[in-house]
Amino acid sequence: MSRPIVATIDTSALRHNLAVARQAAPHSRLWSVVKANAYGHGIDRVWQSFSDTDGFALLNLEEAILLRERGWKKPILLLEGFFHADELPILDRYRLTTSVHSNWQIQALAKAKLSAPLDIYLKMNSGMNRLGFQPEQVNHAWHKLRGLENVGEMTLMAHFAEAETSQGITEPMKRIDHAAEGLDCPRSLANSAATLWHRETHYHWVRPGIILYGASPSGKWQDVASSGLQPAMTLNSELIAVQTLKGGDGVGYGARYRAAGEQRIGVVACGYADGYPRHAPNGTPVWVDGVRTQVVGAVSMDMITVDLTPCPQAGIGSQVELWGNNVKIDEVAEAAGTVGYELMCALAPRVPVQVS
Ligand SMILES: *Cc1c(COP(=O)(O)O)cnc(C)c1O
């Protein structure tokens, strides 16, 4: 190994987080959301840790096919459905459950030649205004689909724009109830936030993503600190140099940080080209040689600089945790004005990944 940066995926944390999600919604079946290459963790690395799940939800055909080729026989849900009608034979061949959010998809299903019916998730727009049928169109779309030979089991699906608060789900739940009136349909509504915090949304299938990887759907670690979730991804590196600044000396591009007096600074082999957020300001927490300290100076492509004042024993080769159990990915994300989701997904291909 050359450069000391490495990401570690903890498979026991993944298994544990799935159990936490199950406990939160004990009466529902559970889609493990593994879109975006399992939130940056690597679908091929993690799927077996989730083998206790009822199904996998994702949106790339390539990822769905990979799971089938690995031998996964249970359901796979395409969260955004098919993008073009010519994908339907592939959905047929790999037996993929598809979301249906637009009229053109109903027409395509009507025309397709399939070997057997496909299960579908009728997607309604409950207020997010991205994908789905308006509440008043749901009944009509439902009956059209129900009349198609190519359609098997049907579930009503919606997605919350703001499931962190109870006000955030009140209005969408009203719209969903209204749309489902008179339909005998299973429902799948809950993302991670709703799975953890809104029992009344659970129904037949929940769809947690972020909590399976041990981060908070609200972006604030305190919100899940007592839920027992365990961070699945740790990003580690080492100090590759140490500088001693004098009062007034700057560090890094633009001298965004200046020492007030003499101060030891550590240089870490990790930068934005590894996926560390370039916007992380002075003060972003980082763990160096067993001690919590902070980023000082601008994040550059390949390095960051950290304050060694709280860890005078640290030197070249000292271990650094950018995020993991000691510094939560949500804390780094919050400091940088983003969410743990983005940091996980942005882990760069050049970072070696090990599975533990
Ligand atoms: C991403 C996604 C989820 C999971 O969201 P989390 O906030 O990660 O739990 C659930 N449903 C749909 C439709 C999604 O796109």
The ligand as an ORCA input file, in Angstrom:
! r2SCAN-3c Opt
* xyz 0 1
  C     -33.698      6.965     -1.554
  C     -35.079      6.538     -1.356
  C     -35.479      5.946     -0.152
  C     -34.558      5.823      1.045
  O     -34.360      7.088      1.614
  P     -33.530      7.255      2.981
  O     -33.754      8.667      3.371
  O     -32.109      6.989      2.623
  O     -34.056      6.258      3.921
  C     -36.778      5.486     -0.047
  N     -37.650      5.625     -1.081
  C     -37.298      6.209     -2.240
  C     -38.301      6.352     -3.313
  C     -36.017      6.694     -2.418
  O     -35.683      7.262     -3.571
*
